[in-house]
Amino acid sequence: MHAKKKPTKLTTTFIALLCISLLVSCNKDNTIIKHSTWTHYAGSPDQSKYFDGSEITKENVNQLEVAWSYPSEGGFNNFSPIIVDTTMYVLGKGNSLVALNVKTGKEIWIHANLRGLTRKGINYWESKDKKDKRLIFTLNNSLQAIDAVTGKSILTFGDDGYTDLRQGLDREPSSIRRVQAMMPGVIIDDLVILGSAPGEGYFSAPGYVRAYSAITGKLVWTFHTIPHPGEFGYDTWPKDAYKYIGGVNVWSEMSADVERGIVYLSLGSPTFDYYGGDRIGSNLFGNSLVALDVKTGKRLWHFQTVHHDLWDYDLSPAPQLITINKDGKKIDAVASATKHGYLFVFDRVTGEPVFPIEEKPFPASDVPGEEAWPTQPIPTLPSFMRHEVTKENINPYLSDSIKQMWYKRLDAAKTAQFTPPSDKYETIILPGPLGGANYGNTASNPEKGLVFVMSQEHPSIYQLSKVEPPKVDISADEAKRAKTMYDNTCKTCHGPNMEGGVGPTLKNMPQHIFYDEFKNIVLNGRGQMPGFVHVDEAMLASLYRFMGGNPRSFNFNRRGNEEETTLEGPVVASGGVKMREDEKRVAPMLDYPEGVEHPENRYTTGYGLEWESLMSPPWSYIVAYDLNKGEIRWKQPIGEDYEFVNGDKSKGAVIGAQRKSMVVTSTGILFATGKGGKLYAFDQETGKILWETTLSNESVAVPAMYTLDGKQYLVINATGTFARDSFDHSKEPGALPKGYVVYALPDNK
């Protein structure tokens, strides 16, 4: 057994010395960030989603109307537009990047068939003389660049036009099937800083954070999120853990203080999410907020929000960089909202907590080989959600028979916060791995000390079982579960009998796609299909068997064999740069390296997300924190749910906050999207709804905002599909097609 090791802390003196040095070296090269443009995912590198514009006010916001729209048929995407000067860049039909005129929505150029492009957005970089303008993105585990003016690939970038992101991850590169994150990176000066999404199963690759040159595509620095020997935090893991533990990655959002040259990482859980017998210790830098020097990648400070995570409580929402006035003192702070319902606030430079954080005891694990950490950090700031499922807070709209079933399950289960998953009984945990707060779910008014958090109350049900070798045959129970999964997730696009529809046919699919590639597509997405990162290994294997395949098979195709889509319009290029085939082909890592101490058995569980409607309302809402006072100023439900309450606005929507987001304006408005195609304008100070409308299609991305010739525009990606027919506003008279919808005030305002 490995002895427990306490989380290590950096001394205040050392932090101060580092930060003084940092300020001297970085301030001369960086300028204070401006919020009057939207050239970056979420607006700017600080990820505040804040926009400085004066035209749309609390008094006239209710006059907003559609100025223009751009259709993007063929399935939803969750791409966040960026706007540079008079050009908007969006993801369009046929997996294409499209440059649009921001005044009219007219296509300027189309770069088609970029299958495997990161789903949430891209980065923009320009040289100081503005002669070199680039769109930088990840595609099929590579980093590539396109000329933002011409739309053509830049072949001098990287090695013949691309950089292989599988390199440098302590694994044989050809064995890595998935590494690129679903999010764009952060651009600071001439560096693009990237997270990753290497998967959540045993032996996936580590999620090292890396910086690349935006000019050459070459690697500049690497931060080992699972420390190597001699590095800070190595003693919080078993020996050589970096050789077999994966994850600890920024799969979601990170933020940057451009003026100080600091990037703030929201790091996820180590693998495997729910069993850590092979990673005894606190596991730095898992589930940690980490501040790095942008120029060197050196750690400045960190705070671990969950020790030895067993609940998949990744840090995923963007850290918010704000200035607060506390007890008469102005503090530049960083606030990190979590999946498990807390807001942690630190001095942005020193890492010292602005509000006290207490280490509190929690239950031990009874699973063989497991050692749950005995305490967890709990902020004294009020939580934004509940933390336990009880009989009293079961959804009152459920039928009596279902409620009685749940009362019996609750009697037999354990439900307290931070109860470790067990192989002997169910643990019913609130929140589950979807949150709470998740990606896109934070925003702020940086100068006023206001932080806005979207949240949902979605529990999970866990029960561990031993990992067994994948089976070839599928049992009746497995087939039933796989069909339920297919019906809930796949049927809308692929048809009730897998015969195809919006998406391609899946009949005889296993004859053309081996399990390895199938797994990569489901988890990471392809084309218009999004990634479903929370489908566990057992369900992936069951789905594949349900479709007639053998999950023991592998393949090594990096490009896929789909036919290209022919598009009309100003197409300037098709596909990414041609990538070389691997000379050496190695199957994914399947077992511990020779000589590494490890437990006799490994354990797994599903994500237990099927009961999204278990809790009593409100199910989803926005919470406004006033961090000058350390209190919640207001809380408002968002979204509409027709299944239970027929649009009662006081309840919010089941899973309404997931894939939703906000824009904060300098005029005191908070724009937010909600389930059911809802778009709101709230008063930042009071939470009062100033305006609301219903989109023709669901919105599943971060909105954007820009100003042109003094006129202010709000951009909504409305390409989502409604979950139920009763939500479907796309069939109503005057409905717009799926696409990007741009709102503005009428010209005669």
C-alpha positions in Angstrom: 0.0 0.0 0.0 1.1 3.6 -0.6 1.2 5.9 2.4 -1.0 8.9 2.3 0.7 12.2 1.6 -0.6 15.6 2.5 -1.2 18.2 -0.2 1.8 20.4 -0.5 1.5 24.2 -0.3 3.8 26.9 -1.6 4.9 29.4 1.0 3.7 33.0 0.8 7.2 34.4 0.7 8.1 32.2 -2.3 4.9 33.2 -4.1 5.6 36.9 -3.5 9.2 36.7 -4.9 7.9 34.8 -8.0 5.2 37.3 -8.7 7.4 40.3 -8.3 9.7 38.8 -10.9 6.7 38.0 -13.1 5.4 41.5 -13.0 8.7 43.0 -13.9 9.2 40.7 -16.9 5.6 40.7 -18.3 4.1 44.2 -17.8 6.4 45.8 -20.4 5.3 43.4 -23.1 1.5 43.2 -22.5 -1.3 45.7 -22.5 -4.4 45.9 -20.4 -7.1 43.7 -22.0 -9.9 45.5 -23.8 -13.5 44.2 -23.8 -14.8 46.1 -26.9 -14.1 43.2 -29.3 -14.9 39.5 -29.5 -11.8 38.1 -31.2 -11.5 35.2 -28.7 -13.7 32.4 -27.4 -15.9 34.0 -24.6 -14.8 37.4 -25.8 -11.3 37.8 -24.6 -8.5 35.7 -22.9 -9.9 36.5 -19.4 -13.1 34.5 -20.4 -15.3 37.0 -18.7 -17.9 37.1 -21.5 -17.9 40.9 -20.8 -18.5 43.5 -23.5 -18.0 47.2 -23.3 -20.7 48.8 -25.5 -23.1 51.6 -24.9 -25.9 51.3 -27.4 -28.0 48.5 -25.9 -29.3 49.6 -22.5 -31.7 48.4 -19.8 -34.2 50.9 -21.2 -34.1 49.8 -24.9 -33.1 46.1 -24.7 -36.8 45.0 -25.1 -36.7 46.5 -28.7 -34.1 44.0 -30.0 -35.0 42.3 -33.2 -33.3 39.9 -35.7 -30.9 41.9 -37.9 -29.8 38.9 -40.0 -29.2 35.2 -39.7 -26.9 32.6 -41.4 -28.3 29.1 -41.9 -26.2 26.1 -40.8 -28.3 23.0 -41.5 -27.2 19.4 -41.0 -27.2 18.9 -37.2 -26.3 21.1 -34.2 -22.9 22.4 -33.3 -21.7 24.2 -30.2 -19.3 26.5 -31.9 -18.8 30.0 -30.5 -18.3 32.7 -33.2 -15.5 35.1 -33.1 -15.5 38.5 -34.8 -12.4 40.3 -36.2 -12.9 43.8 -37.6 -15.8 43.3 -40.2 -15.6 39.5 -40.4 -17.3 36.8 -38.3 -16.0 33.2 -38.3 -18.5 30.4 -37.8 -18.7 26.6 -38.2 -21.1 25.9 -41.1 -22.6 23.0 -43.0 -20.2 20.3 -44.2 -17.8 20.8 -41.3 -16.7 24.1 -42.9 -15.2 27.2 -41.4 -17.0 30.2 -42.9 -16.0 33.8 -43.0 -19.1 36.1 -43.0 -19.6 39.9 -43.5 -20.7 41.0 -40.0 -23.1 43.6 -41.4 -25.0 41.4 -43.9 -24.1 37.8 -43.1 -22.8 37.3 -46.7 -20.2 34.6 -47.2 -16.7 35.8 -47.8 -15.0 32.4 -48.0 -15.7 28.8 -47.1 -13.0 26.3 -46.1 -15.0 23.0 -46.3 -14.7 19.5 -44.9 -12.7 20.1 -41.7 -13.8 16.9 -40.1 -12.5 16.5 -36.6 -12.3 20.2 -35.9 -12.5 21.2 -32.2 -16.2 21.7 -31.6 -16.4 24.7 -29.4 -14.4 27.3 -31.3 -11.1 28.4 -32.7 -8.4 30.9 -31.9 -7.4 34.1 -33.8 -3.9 35.5 -33.9 -2.5 38.5 -35.7 1.0 39.9 -36.0 1.8 43.3 -34.5 1.7 45.0 -37.9 -1.6 43.2 -38.7 -0.2 41.8 -41.9 -0.3 38.2 -40.8 -3.8 37.0 -39.6 -4.4 33.4 -38.6 -7.1 31.1 -37.4 -5.5 28.5 -35.2 -7.4 25.3 -34.3 -7.0 21.6 -33.5 -8.1 18.9 -36.0 -7.8 15.2 -35.6 -5.2 15.5 -32.8 -3.2 18.1 -34.7 -2.7 21.8 -34.5 -3.2 23.7 -37.8 -3.6 27.2 -39.1 -5.6 28.9 -41.8 -5.0 32.3 -43.3 -7.9 34.4 -41.8 -8.0 36.6 -44.9 -7.9 34.0 -47.7 -9.3 30.9 -45.8 -6.4 28.7 -47.1 -4.3 26.4 -44.9 -0.8 27.7 -43.9 1.6 25.0 -45.0 4.6 26.6 -43.3 2.9 26.1 -39.9 4.3 23.2 -37.9 5.7 20.3 -39.9 4.2 20.6 -43.4 1.2 22.4 -42.1 0.5 20.7 -38.8 1.8 19.8 -35.4 1.1 16.3 -34.0 -0.4 16.8 -30.5 0.1 13.2 -29.6 3.9 13.8 -29.2 5.4 14.3 -25.8 2.8 12.7 -23.6 4.8 9.8 -22.1 3.0 7.3 -24.3 3.8 5.9 -27.7 2.1 8.6 -29.9 0.4 6.1 -32.3 -1.3 4.5 -29.3 -3.1 7.7 -28.4 -6.5 7.9 -30.1 -7.8 11.1 -28.5 -6.0 14.1 -27.2 -7.4 17.4 -28.6 -9.7 19.3 -26.3 -13.2 20.3 -27.2 -12.3 23.9 -26.5 -9.9 26.3 -28.3 -6.8 27.4 -26.4 -5.9 30.8 -25.1 -3.8 33.2 -27.3 -1.3 35.5 -25.5 1.2 37.4 -27.5 2.6 34.8 -29.9 1.7 31.8 -27.9 -1.3 29.5 -28.1 -1.8 27.6 -24.8 -3.7 24.4 -25.2 -5.5 21.9 -23.0 -6.4 18.4 -24.0 -9.0 15.7 -23.7 -7.2 12.3 -23.8 -10.1 10.3 -22.4 -11.3 9.2 -19.0 -10.6 5.5 -19.0 -7.8 3.6 -17.4 -4.4 4.3 -19.0 -5.5 7.2 -21.1 -2.8 9.8 -21.8 -1.9 12.5 -19.3 -3.4 15.9 -19.9 -0.3 18.0 -20.0 -0.8 21.7 -20.8 1.4 23.0 -23.6 2.2 26.3 -25.3 3.0 26.4 -29.0 4.2 29.3 -31.2 1.4 30.8 -33.2 3.9 31.6 -35.9 5.9 28.3 -36.3 3.5 25.8 -34.6 6.5 24.5 -32.6 6.3 23.5 -28.9 7.5 26.2 -26.5 6.8 24.7 -23.1 5.0 21.9 -21.3 3.5 21.8 -17.8 3.3 18.3 -16.5 -0.1 18.1 -14.8 1.0 14.7 -13.5 4.4 15.6 -12.1 7.6 13.8 -13.2 10.3 12.8 -10.7 11.8 15.8 -9.0 8.9 18.1 -9.9 6.6 19.8 -7.4 3.8 17.5 -6.4 5.4 14.2 -7.5 5.2 13.0 -3.9 1.4 13.3 -3.9 1.3 10.2 -6.3 2.6 6.7 -6.2 6.0 6.3 -7.8 6.0 6.6 -11.6 2.3 7.4 -11.7 2.8 9.6 -14.8 3.6 6.5 -16.8 0.1 5.0 -16.4 -2.3 7.6 -15.0 -4.1 9.8 -17.4 -6.4 12.8 -17.3 -5.6 15.8 -15.1 -6.3 17.9 -18.1 -7.8 21.2 -19.2 -10.5 19.7 -21.4 -12.7 22.8 -20.9 -11.9 26.5 -20.3 -8.8 28.4 -19.1 -8.4 32.1 -18.5 -5.5 34.5 -18.8 -4.5 37.8 -17.1 -2.8 39.3 -20.2 -1.4 42.3 -18.3 0.4 40.1 -15.7 1.2 37.3 -18.0 -0.5 34.6 -16.0 -2.7 31.8 -17.3 -5.2 30.1 -14.9 -5.8 26.4 -15.6 -9.0 24.6 -14.6 -7.7 21.1 -14.3 -9.8 17.9 -14.3 -9.8 14.6 -12.5 -7.2 11.8 -12.8 -8.2 8.5 -14.3 -10.1 6.5 -13.5 -12.7 9.0 -12.3 -14.4 6.8 -9.6 -11.6 4.5 -8.4 -8.1 5.6 -7.2 -6.5 2.5 -5.8 -3.7 2.9 -8.3 -3.2 6.6 -7.4 -3.1 6.7 -3.6 -2.4 10.3 -2.5 -3.9 13.7 -3.0 -3.0 13.7 -6.7 -1.7 17.1 -7.6 -2.6 18.8 -9.9 -5.9 17.0 -10.3 -9.0 19.1 -9.7 -6.8 22.2 -9.1 -6.8 25.8 -10.1 -3.2 26.4 -11.2 -1.6 29.7 -12.1 1.3 29.5 -14.6 3.8 32.0 -16.0 2.7 32.4 -19.6 6.2 32.8 -21.0 7.8 29.8 -19.3 4.9 27.5 -18.1 6.3 27.6 -14.6 3.8 27.1 -11.7 3.3 30.2 -9.6 0.6 28.9 -7.2 -2.1 26.3 -7.1 -5.1 25.3 -5.0 -6.7 21.8 -5.1 -10.5 22.0 -4.8 -10.9 18.2 -4.4 -8.3 15.9 -3.0 -8.0 12.4 -4.6 -11.1 12.9 -6.6 -13.6 10.0 -6.8 -16.6 11.8 -8.2 -15.4 13.3 -11.5 -15.5 16.8 -10.1 -13.4 18.4 -12.8 -12.8 22.1 -12.8 -14.5 23.0 -16.1 -16.0 26.6 -16.0 -13.7 29.4 -16.9 -12.0 31.1 -13.9 -13.3 34.7 -13.6 -10.8 37.5 -13.2 -12.4 40.3 -11.2 -11.5 43.3 -9.0 -13.3 43.4 -5.7 -13.4 45.9 -2.8 -13.3 43.9 0.5 -13.1 45.6 3.8 -11.9 48.8 2.1 -9.1 47.1 0.2 -9.1 46.6 -3.6 -8.2 43.0 -4.6 -7.5 41.6 -8.0 -9.0 38.2 -7.6 -9.8 35.0 -9.5 -13.0 33.1 -8.8 -13.5 29.5 -9.8 -16.9 27.9 -9.8 -17.1 24.1 -9.5 -19.2 21.1 -10.6 -19.9 20.4 -6.9 -21.5 23.7 -6.3 -18.9 26.0 -4.7 -17.2 29.2 -5.6 -13.5 29.5 -4.6 -12.0 33.0 -4.6 -8.2 33.8 -4.5 -5.9 36.7 -4.8 -5.0 36.6 -8.4 -1.3 37.1 -7.8 -0.5 35.4 -4.5 -3.1 32.6 -4.5 -4.2 33.4 -1.0 -7.9 32.7 -0.4 -10.0 35.9 -0.3 -12.7 34.2 1.7 -11.8 31.4 4.2 -11.7 27.8 3.1 -12.1 25.0 5.7 -10.9 21.4 5.4 -13.8 19.3 6.6 -13.8 15.5 7.3 -15.7 13.1 5.0 -16.4 9.3 4.9 -13.7 6.7 4.2 -14.0 4.2 1.3 -14.8 0.5 1.8 -13.6 -0.6 -1.6 -10.5 -2.9 -1.6 -7.3 -0.9 -2.3 -9.0 2.5 -2.2 -8.0 5.2 0.3 -10.3 8.2 0.0 -8.8 11.5 1.2 -10.0 12.1 4.8 -10.9 15.8 4.3 -12.1 18.1 1.5 -11.9 21.9 1.2 -15.2 23.7 1.7 -15.4 27.5 1.1 -17.2 29.7 3.6 -18.9 31.5 0.7 -22.5 30.3 0.3 -22.9 27.4 -2.1 -25.0 27.8 -5.2 -26.8 24.4 -5.0 -27.9 21.5 -2.8 -25.6 18.7 -1.9 -27.7 15.7 -1.0 -30.7 13.8 -2.4 -33.3 13.2 0.2 -36.9 12.0 0.2 -38.0 15.5 0.9 -36.4 16.9 -2.3 -37.5 14.3 -4.7 -39.3 15.7 -7.7 -43.0 16.1 -6.7 -44.1 15.8 -10.3 -42.9 12.2 -10.6 -45.6 9.5 -10.4 -46.3 7.9 -7.1 -44.9 4.6 -8.2 -41.6 6.2 -9.3 -41.4 8.1 -6.0 -42.0 5.0 -4.0 -39.2 3.2 -6.0 -36.9 6.1 -5.2 -37.8 6.1 -1.5 -36.7 2.4 -1.4 -33.5 3.1 -3.2 -32.6 6.0 -1.0 -33.2 3.8 2.1 -30.6 1.3 0.8 -28.1 3.8 -0.6 -25.7 6.4 0.8 -26.3 9.9 -0.3 -24.2 12.2 1.8 -21.8 14.7 0.1 -18.4 13.2 -0.8 -19.4 9.6 0.0 -17.0 7.5 -2.1 -18.5 5.1 -4.6 -18.8 1.5 -3.4 -19.0 -2.0 -4.9 -21.5 -3.0 -2.1 -24.3 -0.5 -2.5 -25.4 2.5 -4.6 -24.2 6.0 -3.8 -26.6 8.7 -5.0 -24.5 11.9 -5.3 -25.6 15.5 -5.9 -24.3 16.9 -8.1 -23.1 14.3 -10.5 -20.3 14.8 -13.1 -22.4 17.2 -15.2 -22.7 19.7 -12.3 -23.4 22.1 -10.8 -21.5 24.5 -13.0 -19.9 23.3 -16.2 -18.3 24.7 -19.3 -19.6 28.1 -20.4 -21.4 28.5 -17.2 -19.5 31.4 -15.6 -19.2 35.1 -16.5 -18.5 38.3 -14.7 -18.6 42.1 -14.6 -14.8 42.4 -13.8 -14.7 45.9 -12.4 -17.9 45.5 -10.2 -16.9 42.3 -8.5 -20.0 40.5 -9.8 -19.7 36.8 -10.8 -22.6 35.0 -12.6 -22.8 31.2 -12.4 -25.2 28.9 -14.3 -26.0 25.7 -12.5 -28.2 22.6 -12.7 -29.1 20.1 -10.1 -28.4 16.7 -11.8 -27.5 13.8 -9.5 -25.7 10.6 -10.4 -26.1 7.0 -9.2 -22.9 5.0 -8.9 -22.0 1.4 -8.0 -18.6 0.0 -8.7 -17.9 -3.4 -10.3 -14.6 -5.1 -11.2 -13.2 -4.4 -14.6 -13.6 -7.4 -16.8 -12.3 -8.1 -20.3 -14.6 -6.9 -23.0 -17.1 -9.5 -24.2 -18.0 -10.3 -27.8 -21.6 -11.3 -27.2 -24.3 -9.0 -25.8 -26.8 -10.1 -23.2 -30.4 -9.2 -23.2 -30.0 -6.7 -20.3 -27.0 -5.1 -22.1 -29.0 -4.8 -25.3 -31.9 -3.2 -23.5 -29.5 -0.6 -21.9 -27.7 0.0 -25.2 -31.0 0.5 -27.0 -32.2 3.0 -24.3 -28.9 4.9 -24.8 -29.3 4.8 -28.6 -32.9 6.0 -28.4 -32.1 8.9 -26.0 -28.9 10.0 -27.7 -28.5 8.7 -31.3 -31.9 8.1 -32.8 -32.7 11.7 -33.6 -29.9 11.9 -36.1 -29.3 8.2 -37.1 -33.0 7.0 -37.3 -35.0 4.7 -35.1 -33.6 1.6 -36.9 -30.1 2.9 -37.5 -31.0 3.5 -41.1 -29.9 7.1 -41.1 -31.5 10.5 -41.3 -29.7 13.7 -40.5 -26.7 11.5 -39.7 -25.4 8.6 -41.8 -26.7 5.0 -41.6 -25.2 2.8 -38.8 -26.3 -0.5 -40.4 -23.2 -2.7 -40.9 -21.2 0.1 -39.4 -18.9 -2.3 -37.4 -17.7 -3.8 -40.8 -16.2 -0.4 -41.6 -15.3 1.1 -38.3 -13.4 -0.9 -35.6 -14.1 -0.4 -32.0 -11.1 1.8 -31.4 -12.4 4.3 -34.0 -16.0 4.0 -32.9 -15.0 4.9 -29.3 -13.1 7.9 -30.5 -16.0 9.2 -32.6 -18.5 8.8 -29.7 -16.3 10.5 -27.2 -14.7 13.2 -29.3 -17.3 13.8 -32.1 -16.8 14.0 -35.8 -18.3 16.4 -38.3 -21.6 17.7 -37.1 -21.8 15.0 -34.4 -20.8 16.3 -31.0 -18.6 14.4 -28.5 -20.3 12.6 -25.6 -17.5 12.5 -23.1 -19.5 11.0 -20.3 -20.3 7.7 -22.0 -18.4 5.2 -20.0 -16.4 2.2 -21.3 -19.0 -0.4 -20.5 -21.7 1.5 -22.3 -19.4 2.1 -25.3 -18.7 -1.6 -25.6 -22.4 -2.4 -25.2 -23.4 0.1 -27.9 -20.8 -1.4 -30.3 -22.0 -4.9 -29.7 -25.6 -3.7 -30.1 -24.6 -2.6 -33.6 -23.1 -6.0 -34.3 -19.4 -5.3 -33.6 -16.6 -6.9 -31.6 -15.0 -4.5 -29.1 -11.8 -6.4 -29.0 -10.9 -5.1 -32.5 -8.8 -2.0 -33.1 -7.9 0.2 -36.1 -5.5 3.0 -36.7 -7.1 5.2 -39.3 -6.4 8.8 -38.4 -8.5 10.4 -41.1 -11.7 8.4 -41.3 -13.2 7.3 -44.6 -16.2 9.6 -45.0 -16.8 11.2 -48.4 -16.3 14.9 -48.6 -19.4 17.2 -48.8 -19.7 19.4 -51.9 -20.8 22.9 -51.0 -22.1 25.8 -53.0 -20.6 29.3 -52.4 -17.1 30.8 -52.3 -15.2 27.5 -51.3 -11.5 28.3 -51.3 -10.2 25.0 -49.9 -11.4 21.6 -48.7 -10.1 19.5 -45.8 -7.2 20.1 -43.5 -3.6 19.6 -44.4 -2.6 16.0 -45.4 -1.2 14.2 -42.4 1.3 11.3 -42.7 0.3 7.8 -41.6 2.1 6.5 -38.5 5.2 4.4 -39.3 4.7 2.5 -36.1 1.2 1.4 -35.1 0.6 0.5 -31.4 -2.7 -0.4 -29.7 -3.8 1.7 -26.8 -2.2 1.0 -23.4 -4.2 -1.7 -21.7 -2.3 -2.6 -18.6 0.2 -1.2 -16.0 3.8 -0.9 -17.1 6.0 -3.8 -16.0 7.4 -3.4 -12.4 4.7 -0.8 -11.4 3.0 -1.5 -8.1 -0.8 -1.6 -8.5 -4.0 -3.0 -6.9 -5.1 -6.5 -7.8 -8.3 -5.3 -9.3 -9.6 -2.3 -11.1 -13.2 -1.0 -10.7 -15.5 0.9 -12.9 -19.0 2.3 -12.9 -21.3 4.1 -15.3 -21.9 7.9 -14.9 -25.4 7.3 -13.6 -26.9 10.3 -15.4 -30.2 8.8 -16.5 -32.3 10.4 -13.8 -32.0 14.0 -14.7 -35.5 14.8 -13.4 -35.0 13.3 -10.0 -34.8 16.5 -8.0 -37.5 19.0 -7.0 -37.3 22.3 -8.9 -35.8 24.7 -9.6 -33.7 22.5 -11.8 -31.5 25.1 -13.4 -30.8 28.7 -12.6 -28.3 31.6 -12.7 -26.8 32.8 -9.4 -25.2 36.3 -9.1 -22.4 36.6 -6.5 -21.5 40.0 -5.2 -17.9 39.3 -4.1 -17.4 42.8 -2.6 -19.8 41.6 0.2 -19.2 37.8 -0.1 -22.9 37.0 -0.7 -25.4 35.8 -3.3 -27.2 38.8 -4.6 -29.9 37.0 -6.6 -30.9 33.7 -8.1 -33.1 33.2 -11.1 -34.5 30.0 -12.8 -33.7 29.7 -16.5 -35.2 27.7 -19.3 -38.7 26.1 -19.7 -39.7 22.6 -19.1 -43.0 21.3 -20.6 -42.7 17.7 -19.3 -43.6 18.6 -15.7 -44.7 22.2 -15.3 -45.7 23.4 -18.8 -43.4 26.3 -18.9 -43.8 27.6 -15.3 -41.0 30.2 -15.2 -40.4 29.7 -11.5 -39.0 26.2 -11.9 -36.4 26.4 -14.6 -35.7 23.5 -16.9 -34.4 20.0 -16.4 -30.7 20.2 -17.4 -31.3 23.7 -18.6 -27.9 25.1 -17.9 -25.8 22.5 -19.7 -24.3 23.9 -22.9 -25.8 27.3 -22.1 -24.0 30.6 -21.5 -24.0 34.3 -21.1 -22.9 37.8 -22.3 -22.3 40.6 -19.7 -22.6 44.2 -20.9 -21.1 47.4 -19.5 -24.6 48.8 -19.4 -25.8 46.4 -16.7 -27.4 43.7 -18.8 -26.8 39.9 -18.5 -27.8 38.1 -21.6 -28.3 34.3 -21.1 -29.6 31.3 -23.0 -31.8 28.6 -21.5 -33.4 25.3 -22.4 -36.4 25.5 -24.7 -34.7 28.0 -27.0 -35.0 30.7 -24.4 -33.0 33.9 -24.6 -33.1 36.3 -21.7 -31.8 39.8 -20.8 -31.5 40.1 -17.0 -30.7 43.2 -14.9 -27.3 42.4 -13.5 -28.0 44.2 -10.2 -31.4 42.7 -9.4 -32.0 39.6 -11.6 -35.1 41.1 -13.1 -36.0 39.9 -16.6 -35.8 42.9 -18.9 -36.6 41.0 -22.1 -37.0 37.5 -23.3 -37.6 35.7 -26.6 -37.8 32.2 -27.9 -35.4 31.0 -30.5 -36.5 28.8 -33.4 -33.8 26.3 -32.4 -31.9 25.4 -29.2 -28.7 27.3 -28.4 -25.8 25.2 -27.3 -22.8 27.6 -27.4 -21.4 30.8 -25.9 -23.0 33.9 -27.5 -21.0 36.7 -28.9 -21.2 40.5 -29.2 -19.7 43.2 -31.4 -20.1 46.8 -32.5 -20.0 48.1 -36.1 -20.3 51.8 -37.0 -21.7 52.4 -33.5 -24.3 49.7 -33.8 -24.2 46.8 -31.3 -25.0 43.2 -32.2 -25.7 40.1 -30.2 -24.9 36.7 -31.9 -26.6 33.5 -30.9 -25.6 30.0 -32.3 -29.1 28.4 -32.6 -28.3 25.1 -34.3 -29.5 22.8 -31.5 -32.3 20.3 -31.7 -35.1 20.4 -29.1 -35.3 17.5 -26.8 -39.0 16.9 -27.1 -41.7 17.7 -29.7 -43.4 19.9 -27.2 -40.3 22.1 -27.2 -40.0 22.3 -30.9 -40.3 25.9 -32.0 -38.7 25.2 -35.4 -42.1 24.2 -36.7 -43.9 27.4 -35.7 -44.8 30.1 -38.3 -41.9 32.4 -39.1 -39.3 30.1 -37.6 -35.8 30.6 -38.7 -33.7 27.7 -40.0 -30.9 26.3 -37.8 -28.0 28.7 -37.8 -26.6 31.8 -36.3 -29.0 34.6 -35.3 -27.9 38.2 -35.0 -29.9 40.6 -32.9 -29.7 44.5 -33.0 -31.9 47.5 -32.2 -34.0 48.8 -35.0 -32.4 51.6 -37.0 -35.1 54.0 -36.0 -34.6 53.4 -32.2 
